């Protein structure tokens, strides 16, 4: 099967560069609505069997046009929400971002038990997200495509953990824009990443 991991469309918090992790969260901006419509058009020819979204409003609104284009309903799933920012929630100052990035770097270096101040550790994020993906994947046959709309930080972490052919350098160089996509295909060897934000991972030499 193919799993298309999608970051949600633009919100006012994105425009303000605010750390915003708690669901239900803000809705899409007008630009975000347009991004969601473009996403549905881009995925119109895919054999989409199911469309999933996190518990956040912005993820569900992004998923809705994709689901409608295939005659489906959006299925809301637990476990794929954004990294819980704890004491940094709602902040958009330099100090807050530096604190977040410092912990994220430790996660990238393998220190998954390091927590954000008052928030989640990397291991907690991966445990819940990967368990959710496993539950969803068990519902699908080969040849089917499932779309899962979630959030930038948690999505990047999960995609990096799932994909057997990419490493931290690709994740750091390919930050997800709003409605950016990571495409994974299930193989006997594990999940293979075929596209990271539009980059053809299979045909190009990228840092692993």
Secondary structure by P-SEA (a helix, b strand, c coil): cbbbbbbbcccccccccccccccccccccaaaaaaaaaaaaaaccccccbbbbcccaaaaaaaaaaaaaacbbbbbbccccccccccccccccaaaaaaaaaaaaaaaaccccccccccccaaaaaaaaaaaaaaaaaaccccbbbbbbbbcaaaaaaaaaccccccaaaaaaccccccbbbbbbbcccccccccccccccccccccc
